[in-house]
Amino acid sequence: METLEAAPGLVCFDLDGTLVDPLTGVRNCLRKTCAAFCLDMPDEATIRGWIGFGMRESLATLKALEDPKRLEAVLAYYWERYREDGVFEHELYPGVFHLLHRLKRQGHRIYIVSAKPSLFARRIAYQFDLNLIFDDIFGSPLKGQWQPKTEVLRGLAAQGTIHPGGVFIGDRGVDMTAARDHGLEAIGVGWGYGSREELAEAGAECIFDTVPELDAWLRLRFPQPERFDAFSRSE
C-alpha cells in the first residue's frame, strides 16, 4: 500500500527582524536625514520601535514635521539615502539561508510579506542571493500610506496567493494579528524587534528564540522530502 505524502505547504515570512537585521541601515539613513533637515535624531529605543512599521508614519512623530509637504520631502530624502546605502547595511541572521533553501527544496510556496516598500525588499533579497528562493515578495508602496500586514494579506487572499492552513513567521505583534486574521499559523521569533509579550498578546501560537529552534520546528511541521533544486522553481 502506497503512503500518501503531505502536500507542499505555504510559508510566509516577515523580512525585517525575522530574516534580516535592518537596524544599522535604518539608523545610518535616519542620521543623514536628520542632519540634512536639522531634525533631532531619535534615540535608539525609538528607532527600534519603528522597525516593522511605516516610515512615513514613524517620521511624522518627530517634531518640526507637522507640515505634510516637509514630511514628504524628508521621507523622499530618507528613501534616497536608503536606496544608495541603507539596503547594503543589513545583516542576514545566521542560519536563515540554509533554512530557506531547505524549504525550497521541499517544494513549498514561500513568500516575503514586508512592511517596507517592495522595491527595497526585493533588493535586499537579491543581495543575499535569496531572490530565487521566494515565489514572490510583497511590501508597501514607496509612496502613499503604509498598509498594515493584515490588509496586505487580505489582498493576497483575494487573489488566491495565500490560503488558510499556511504559516506566517514574524517578529511583531502585527504579524501575528495578520496571520490569525487570515487563517495562518502565527509563529513568532524572539530575535527581532518585538518582545515576547507583544507576540504572545497578539496570539502567537509558538515563539522561538533562535533560528535553529525555528528550523527544528519547521522540519516537524513540514516533513516532506527534499525533491527540487533550490533555484529550479523560480518564476
C-alpha positions in Angstrom: 0.0 0.0 0.0 1.4 3.4 -1.0 1.9 6.0 1.6 0.5 9.4 0.7 3.0 12.2 1.1 2.0 15.5 2.6 1.3 18.2 0.1 3.7 21.2 -0.2 2.9 23.9 2.3 2.6 27.7 2.3 5.2 29.6 4.4 5.1 33.4 4.6 8.0 35.4 6.2 8.2 38.9 7.5 11.6 40.4 6.4 13.0 43.0 8.9 13.7 41.4 12.3 12.9 37.9 11.0 15.2 37.2 8.1 17.4 40.2 8.2 18.5 42.8 10.8 17.9 46.3 9.3 19.0 48.4 12.3 22.4 49.6 11.0 20.9 50.7 7.7 17.9 52.4 9.2 19.9 54.2 11.9 22.5 55.5 9.4 19.9 56.7 6.9 18.0 58.5 9.7 21.2 60.1 10.9 21.9 61.5 7.4 18.3 62.6 7.0 18.1 64.4 10.4 21.4 66.2 9.7 20.2 67.4 6.3 16.9 68.7 7.7 18.1 69.9 11.1 15.9 67.4 13.0 16.6 65.9 16.3 17.9 62.4 15.9 15.5 59.9 17.6 17.1 57.7 20.3 17.9 54.0 19.9 14.8 52.8 21.6 12.6 54.9 19.3 14.3 53.7 16.2 14.0 50.1 17.2 10.3 50.7 17.9 9.8 51.9 14.3 11.2 48.7 12.7 8.3 46.8 11.2 6.0 49.8 10.7 5.6 52.5 8.1 8.5 55.0 7.8 6.2 57.9 6.9 4.0 57.3 9.9 7.2 57.0 12.1 8.8 60.2 10.8 5.6 62.0 11.4 6.0 61.6 15.1 9.2 63.8 15.0 9.0 67.5 16.0 9.0 70.0 13.1 7.4 67.6 10.7 3.8 68.7 11.2 3.8 70.2 7.7 2.8 67.4 5.2 4.9 68.9 2.4 8.0 68.9 4.6 7.3 65.4 5.8 7.2 64.2 2.2 10.5 65.9 1.4 12.1 64.3 4.4 10.7 60.9 3.5 11.9 61.2 -0.1 15.4 62.1 1.2 15.4 59.2 3.6 14.4 56.7 0.9 17.1 58.1 -1.5 19.7 57.5 1.2 18.2 54.1 1.8 18.4 53.3 -1.9 22.1 54.3 -2.1 23.4 53.0 1.2 20.8 51.6 3.6 19.8 48.4 1.6 23.5 47.4 1.8 23.7 47.8 5.5 21.5 44.8 6.5 22.7 41.6 8.1 21.2 38.2 7.3 20.5 36.3 10.5 22.8 33.2 10.9 21.0 30.0 9.8 18.3 31.7 7.7 20.0 31.0 4.3 20.0 27.2 4.9 16.5 27.2 6.4 15.1 28.9 3.4 17.0 26.6 0.9 15.7 23.5 2.6 12.1 24.7 2.5 12.5 25.5 -1.2 14.0 22.1 -1.9 10.9 20.5 -0.3 8.7 22.4 -2.9 6.8 24.7 -0.6 5.4 28.1 -1.7 7.5 30.7 0.1 6.7 34.4 0.3 8.0 37.6 1.9 5.4 39.9 3.3 7.2 43.1 4.4 6.3 46.5 5.9 9.0 48.1 3.8 8.5 49.1 0.2 8.6 46.0 -2.1 11.3 47.7 -4.2 13.7 47.6 -1.3 12.5 44.2 0.0 13.4 42.7 -3.4 16.8 44.4 -3.5 17.7 43.1 -0.1 16.6 39.6 -1.0 18.7 39.9 -4.2 21.9 41.0 -2.4 21.7 37.9 -0.1 21.1 35.6 -3.1 17.6 34.9 -1.8 15.6 36.3 -4.7 15.1 33.0 -6.4 14.1 31.2 -3.2 10.9 33.2 -2.9 7.9 32.6 -5.1 7.1 36.3 -4.7 7.9 39.3 -2.4 5.3 41.7 -1.3 5.7 45.0 0.5 4.2 48.5 0.9 4.1 51.1 -1.9 7.0 53.6 -1.9 4.6 56.4 -1.9 1.2 56.6 -0.1 0.0 55.4 3.3 1.6 52.4 5.0 -0.6 49.3 4.6 -0.9 47.1 7.7 0.1 43.5 7.2 -3.4 42.2 7.6 -4.5 44.4 4.6 -1.7 43.1 2.5 -2.7 39.6 3.3 -6.3 40.4 2.6 -5.4 41.4 -0.9 -3.2 38.2 -1.4 -6.1 36.0 -0.1 -8.5 37.7 -2.6 -6.2 36.9 -5.5 -5.6 33.3 -4.3 -2.0 33.7 -3.4 -2.4 32.7 0.3 -5.0 30.4 1.9 -5.9 29.2 5.4 -3.6 26.5 6.7 -0.3 28.0 5.9 2.3 29.5 8.3 3.2 33.2 8.9 6.5 33.8 10.7 7.4 37.2 12.1 8.8 39.2 15.0 6.0 41.7 15.6 2.5 41.6 17.0 1.1 42.9 13.8 2.5 39.8 12.0 0.7 37.6 14.5 -2.6 39.5 14.1 -2.4 39.4 10.3 -1.7 35.7 10.4 -4.7 34.9 12.7 -7.0 37.2 10.6 -6.4 35.1 7.6 -6.2 31.5 9.0 -2.4 31.2 9.0 -0.5 29.7 11.9 1.0 32.6 13.8 4.7 31.9 14.6 6.8 34.4 16.5 10.5 34.8 16.6 12.3 36.3 19.6 15.5 37.6 17.9 13.8 40.6 16.2 12.3 43.8 17.5 9.0 42.7 19.1 9.0 41.4 22.6 7.8 38.0 23.7 4.9 39.8 25.5 4.0 41.7 22.3 4.0 38.4 20.3 2.0 36.5 22.9 -0.6 39.2 23.4 -1.2 39.2 19.6 -1.8 35.5 19.6 1.5 33.8 18.6 1.0 30.0 18.7 4.7 29.4 19.2 7.6 31.7 19.9 11.2 30.6 19.0 14.3 32.4 20.4 16.8 31.1 17.8 16.9 30.3 14.2 17.9 26.6 14.9 14.8 26.3 17.1 12.6 27.6 14.4 14.3 25.3 11.8 13.8 22.3 14.0 10.1 23.1 14.4 9.7 23.6 10.6 11.3 20.2 10.0 8.4 18.7 12.0 5.7 20.9 10.7 6.8 20.3 7.1 8.3 16.7 6.9 8.1 16.5 3.1 11.2 15.0 1.4 13.6 17.4 -0.5 12.9 17.0 -4.2 13.9 20.1 -6.0 16.9 22.2 -6.7 16.6 25.4 -4.7 16.7 27.5 -7.8 14.7 25.4 -10.2 11.3 26.7 -9.2 12.0 30.4 -9.5 9.4 32.3 -11.5 
